[in-house]
Amino acid sequence: MHLKGFEKLAEHVPELNTKIGRMKIAASFFGILGLTILYFILTDNIPTWTLDSQIVVMALGYLLLSRFFTQKKTYIEKYKEAAYTNAFGRFALPGLAVIFAALAHIAYMNGPKFTQPTLTTIFTWLGWFNVIVGAALWWQAVSTFGVDNLTMLYVYFPKEGRIVNSSIYGIIRHPVYGAALRVGIGLALLNMGIYAITFAVLLPLGIFGWIRLVEEKELLERIPDYAEYRRHVPAFFPYPNRIPVFLKFLLTGK
């Protein structure tokens, strides 16, 4: 495979070096993704469950993902070099599958819809704008950082981490989360449902809580200057004077 960082990731995940191994990993991810989507389809037939289910399932996804971090020391002691493979397969991969399914569910959540023509027109334009910007930001982030960084390989192998020189780090701290947030908001606006938009209002709080309580806690321990960096660079949305540089990154990846 010719994805940036794939060779480094494959050094620590032997299954990626064989076709059968890659198929097993993909089957595990898409199996959990499919089961979660099926759950949403079934529970959406109970209107009062829609928003509650969305919140609970998203929280479950982040709970699974958090164990990738909280079980780090235990897994390193128990599995040594295989700690990352085991932790990612048991916690991060299913957690990400559940989170992706929950984000996709925003597009088809049921419930009462906004129907006022002016409002629906505004929602449509803003929705597509957020989806397009979010998709572009995600693509550039994947291309820039590589799958080794995006799969959090260096949480377990910090000494092997590589420096990523990119203008985006001077604009927002978490471009991948920023991309997911924009896509989620965009899908909610396109859905035009009260439940979907309510969840979109709650989504930034949930993601911000995650990075503060889990991911940035680990970064503060691993990177001495991170606290100072965090004070000067916003998490998801650029300061107004940095928007031109942000747009340049979306278009060029630089």
N, C-alpha and C positions, 0 to 999 in steps of 0.2 A: 504494500500500500504506500502511497506517496503523500500522506498527510504529514504536515510539519509536526515533529515531536513523536511520531509513531514508533520510530526505531527505538528511541529511549524508553518509551512506555513498554514496548515488547520485551525489553531486557528484564523487566520485573514482572511481566505477566506472560508466562510461557505459552498460555493458550492462544495468544495473538499470533504466534509463529506458525500455526497450522490452520488450514481452512476449517476443519471440524471444530477446533477450539473457538475460532471467531464466530462460527455459526451457533455454538452453544451460548456464548455471551450474548449475541444478538437475540437468540430465542428467549433467553431469560428476560432481557429488557423488554422486548415487545410482548412477551407473554404477560408480564405484570402490567404493562401499559394497556393491553387489550382487556384484561380482567377489570382494571380500574374504570376504563371507559364503559364496559358492560354494566358495572355497578351504577354508574351515573345514569345510563340510559334507563335502567330499571327503576331507580329511585326518583327520577324526574317525573314519573307517573304519579308521585305523591307530592303535590305542589308545595306543601308546607315543609318538605324535607330539603328542597333544592339548595337554599342558601346554607342551611345547617350542614348538609352533606359536604358542600364545597369547602367550608371552613374546616370541618373535621378531617377530611381527606388531605387537604393541603397541609394541615398541622401534622398529620401522620407522616406525610412525606418528609417534612423537615425534621421530625423526630427520628426517623430512620437515618437520615443524612447526618444528623448531629452525632450519632453513635460512631460514625467514621472518625470523628475527632475525639470524642470522649473515651473511646476504647483503644486509642493509639498506644499508650504505654503497655496496657495489658496484652495487646496483640503482638507488639514487638517482643515482649518477654516470652510469649507463648510460641509464636510462629517464626521469629527471627526474620530472615530475608523474605519469607512468604507472608509477612504481616500485611503489607499493602494489598496483595492479591485477595487475601481472605476478607479484609475489612471492606474493600471496595465491592467485592461480590456480594457480601452479606448485608451491607448497609447503604453504601453510596449508590450502587446501581439500582436496587429496588426503590430507594428514596427518590432518585431522579426520575425514574419511570412514573411513579405516583404523582410527582410534582408536574411533570410534562402533561400527564393526563388531566390533571386539575386545571392547568392553564388552558388546554384545548377545550375543556368543558365550558369555559366562560362564553365561548362562541354560541353554544346551544342550550345554555341554561333556560329553563322555562320561567313562567311568571308574567305578571302584567307588563305591558310594553308602553313606552311613550309613543304617541301617535300624532302629536301636533306637528304639522308640516314643516314649519320653520325649525323647530327643535330637531326633528329627524334629519333634516338636511345638514344642520350643524354637526350632529352626531356622526353622520356618514363621512363628512369631510375630515373631521378630527380623528375619527376611527381609522380611516385608511392612512392618514398621515402618521399616526402612531405606529401602526402595523408596519408600514414601509420603513420608517426610521428605525424601529426596533429590529426588523429583519436585517437591514443593512449594518447596523451596529453589531449584531450577533455574528454576521458573516465576517466582518472585518476583525472582530475579536478572535474568532476561531482561526482565521488566516494568520493573525499576528502572533498570538500566544502559543498556538500549537496544542495538540491533544494531550500532551504530557502535562502542561500547566492546567488545562481545563478539567482534566480528570484528577487533579490534586495530587499528582504523584509525589511532589516535593514536600508535602506535609509529612510523609513517611521517610523521605530521603532528602532532607534539607541541604546536605553538603553537595548534592549533585545538581541542585537548582541552577538554572541558567538565567542570566539577566535579559529581560525583554526591554529593549529601548523603543519606546513608542510615545508619541505626543499625547495619546489618550490618557496616560497615567498622570499627566499634568492638568487634565481637564475634569475627569471623574475617576473615582477610585475603583469602581466595580462595573466595568462596561458590560459584562455578560449579564449580571443582575439588572443593570439598567436596560438592556435589550429586552429581557423577559418582562420587566415591568411595563415597558412601552407597548409590547405586544399584548399583554394582558389588558391594559387600559383600552387599547384600540379595539380588541375583540369585544369588550364590554360595551363600548359605544356603538359598535356595529350591531350588537345584539339588541340594543335599545330597551332591554328589560330592566325593571327596577332592581331585581335581585342581582343581576350581573353587574350593574353599575354600583350598587351598594358594596359588592365584593371588591370591585376595582378601587373604591375609596379606602377599603381596609388593606388592600394588597401592599401598598408602600410601607405601611406600619409593620406588617408581618415580615417583609423582607429586611427592613431596617433593623428590626429586633433580632432577626437571625444573624445578620453580619456583626452586630454589636456584641451579642451574647455568645456566639460560637466562632464564626470564622475570624473576625478581627481579634478576638481573644487569643487565638492561636498565632496570628500574625504579630501581635504585640510581643509574644514570648520569643518568636523566631527572628524578628527584625527590630533591632534597637531603636531605629529612627522612625518607626511607623507612627508613633503617637504624634510626633511633630508634623509628619506628612498629613495625617488625618485632620489636623486642625486647619490646614490650608486648602485641601482639595475636597469638594463635595462628593457624596457617594454615587449619585445616579444622574443628576442633572447639572449641566455646566453653568457657571456664572455667566451673566449676559455678555460680558466682554470677552468670553472665551468661546462663544457660539461659532464665530467664523472658523476657528481652529477645529472645533468639533465637527463642523460640516465638511471640512477638508479631510478629516479622518474617515468620515463616512464614505466619501467619494474615492479616496486614494489609499486608505489604510496607513497613511503616514502623518 
